[in-house]
Amino acid sequence: MTDPATPPQPASAPVSQTSVGSTELARFLGVDYSERDLQPDHGTFDADGLHPATVLNRRAFFRGLAVALAAAGVAKLGGSAVAQAMTDAEAAVADGTAEQLATAERWVMVIDLAKCNGCKQCMTACKTGHSLPEDDQHWIDVWEEQGPYGTFFRPRPCMQCDNSPCTTVCPVGATYTNDAGIILVDNNKCIGCRMCMVACPYDARYFWWNEPETPAHLTEDDYSPELTMPARRGTVGKCVFCADYLQQSRLPRCVQQCPQNAMWFGEKTTDVVTNGDDVRRLTELLETGGATRYKEEKGTEPKVFYLPHGREV
């Protein structure tokens, strides 16, 4: 007799053929392979990820999932509840319920300092994913600090400030905020004046002193500020919340690769964040966790929040 908790998997879509990217994308969407994406009518896996027909666009995902959270009357969904919520989210998108939510995209990140153990896998994922050199160019950095409860580690990406000094001082408009609220640098416009580096209070910008590496599969024509590659010597680069991944409904590389699930990513207007395994209401996570923002006194209104290291997890 077949165990109903383990649905049969069709031979046309073997799990062994999936890529790491496919796995992380499915986690982002809250989908379980055995229950959904291995079914024949939902396509098969390929080297680039899930079949396009299975992927909700990133805005629809968060808007629909917000409806699912509200319908469940809870602030947190974990484990198997995420898969059910995803089904409810799809229904909300299909019947138009999700359209009642705000359509703006304001991406936010929440980092749990109590969970971060300083492994720096987020740094490795960022360097590998953006072809960064093995030097001090860390688009996300991790350092050790001393606090009232002892030593802790602080990952520092770009803060993606709402009141960003870098965009104000750029004389040629190379540093700008796109429609999704992400601060980008257009290397085709950047003149290398480094005024943005001076203006950033977080030391989160880096100068290409040497010729950047160009991945073998890319050409100059492939460049976009969201992709960031191939970059040009004499220009500035920085964390962009992996804007290229967001266009594919994938979590940023650092969030994907954090083994402690210490990093959450989501959308502010829909009040939903996920670390790839669990889904939470952003406001509830920030309030109950006692969140703060780094150097908030600078008035930059950063969209990266920190949960304090001394709390119980």
Secondary structure as the mmCIF struct_conf table of DSSP 4:
data_model
#
loop_
_struct_conf.conf_type_id
_struct_conf.id
_struct_conf.beg_label_comp_id
_struct_conf.beg_label_asym_id
_struct_conf.beg_label_seq_id
_struct_conf.end_label_comp_id
_struct_conf.end_label_asym_id
_struct_conf.end_label_seq_id
TURN_TY1_P TURN_TY1_P1 PRO A 4 ALA A 5
BEND BEND1 THR A 6 THR A 6
TURN_TY1_P TURN_TY1_P2 ALA A 11 SER A 12
BEND BEND2 ALA A 13 ALA A 13
HELX_RH_3T_P HELX_RH_3T_P1 VAL A 15 GLN A 17
HELX_RH_AL_P HELX_RH_AL_P1 VAL A 20 LEU A 29
TURN_TY1_P TURN_TY1_P3 GLY A 30 GLY A 30
HELX_RH_3T_P HELX_RH_3T_P2 TYR A 33 GLU A 35
TURN_TY1_P TURN_TY1_P4 ARG A 36 LEU A 38
BEND BEND3 GLN A 39 GLN A 39
HELX_RH_3T_P HELX_RH_3T_P3 PRO A 40 HIS A 42
STRN STRN1 ASP A 46 ASP A 46
TURN_TY1_P TURN_TY1_P5 ALA A 47 ASP A 48
STRN STRN2 GLY A 49 GLY A 49
BEND BEND4 LEU A 50 LEU A 50
HELX_RH_3T_P HELX_RH_3T_P4 PRO A 52 THR A 54
HELX_LH_PP_P HELX_LH_PP_P1 VAL A 55 ASN A 57
HELX_RH_AL_P HELX_RH_AL_P2 ARG A 58 ALA A 72
TURN_TY1_P TURN_TY1_P6 GLY A 73 GLY A 73
BEND BEND5 ALA A 75 ALA A 75
STRN STRN3 LYS A 76 LEU A 77
TURN_TY1_P TURN_TY1_P7 GLY A 79 GLY A 79
HELX_RH_AL_P HELX_RH_AL_P3 SER A 80 ASP A 95
TURN_TY1_P TURN_TY1_P8 GLY A 96 GLY A 96
HELX_RH_3T_P HELX_RH_3T_P5 THR A 97 GLN A 100
BEND BEND6 LEU A 101 LEU A 101
STRN STRN4 TRP A 107 ASP A 112
TURN_TY1_P TURN_TY1_P9 LEU A 113 LYS A 115
BEND BEND7 GLY A 118 GLY A 118
HELX_RH_AL_P HELX_RH_AL_P4 GLN A 121 GLY A 129
TURN_TY1_P TURN_TY1_P10 HIS A 130 SER A 131
BEND BEND8 GLU A 134 ASP A 136
BEND BEND9 TRP A 139 ILE A 140
STRN STRN5 ASP A 141 GLY A 147
TURN_TY1_P TURN_TY1_P11 PRO A 148 TYR A 149
STRN STRN6 GLY A 150 ARG A 156
BEND BEND10 ASP A 162 ASN A 163
HELX_RH_AL_P HELX_RH_AL_P5 PRO A 165 VAL A 169
TURN_TY1_P TURN_TY1_P12 PRO A 171 VAL A 172
BEND BEND11 GLY A 173 GLY A 173
STRN STRN7 THR A 175 THR A 177
TURN_TY1_P TURN_TY1_P13 ASP A 179 ALA A 180
BEND BEND12 GLY A 181 GLY A 181
STRN STRN8 ILE A 183 VAL A 185
TURN_TY1_P TURN_TY1_P14 ASN A 187 LYS A 189
HELX_RH_AL_P HELX_RH_AL_P6 MET A 195 ALA A 199
TURN_TY1_P TURN_TY1_P15 PRO A 201 TYR A 202
STRN STRN9 ARG A 205 PHE A 207
BEND BEND13 ASN A 210 ASN A 210
HELX_LH_PP_P HELX_LH_PP_P2 GLU A 211 GLU A 213
TURN_TY1_P TURN_TY1_P16 ALA A 216 HIS A 217
HELX_RH_3T_P HELX_RH_3T_P6 GLU A 220 ASP A 222
TURN_TY1_P TURN_TY1_P17 PRO A 225 LEU A 227
BEND BEND14 PRO A 230 PRO A 230
TURN_TY1_P TURN_TY1_P18 ARG A 233 GLY A 234
BEND BEND15 THR A 235 THR A 235
STRN STRN10 VAL A 236 LYS A 238
TURN_TY1_P TURN_TY1_P19 PHE A 241 CYS A 242
HELX_RH_AL_P HELX_RH_AL_P7 ALA A 243 LEU A 246
TURN_TY1_P TURN_TY1_P20 GLN A 247 SER A 249
HELX_RH_AL_P HELX_RH_AL_P8 ARG A 253 GLN A 257
TURN_TY1_P TURN_TY1_P21 PRO A 259 GLN A 260
STRN STRN11 MET A 263 GLU A 267
TURN_TY1_P TURN_TY1_P22 LYS A 268 ASP A 271
STRN STRN12 VAL A 272 THR A 274
BEND BEND16 GLY A 276 ASP A 277
STRN STRN13 VAL A 279 ARG A 281
HELX_RH_AL_P HELX_RH_AL_P9 LEU A 282 GLY A 289
TURN_TY1_P TURN_TY1_P23 GLY A 290 GLY A 290
STRN STRN14 THR A 292 THR A 292
TURN_TY1_P TURN_TY1_P24 TYR A 294 LYS A 295
HELX_RH_3T_P HELX_RH_3T_P7 GLU A 296 LYS A 298
BEND BEND17 LYS A 303 LYS A 303
STRN STRN15 VAL A 304 LEU A 307
TURN_TY1_P TURN_TY1_P25 HIS A 309 GLY A 310
BEND BEND18 ARG A 311 ARG A 311
#
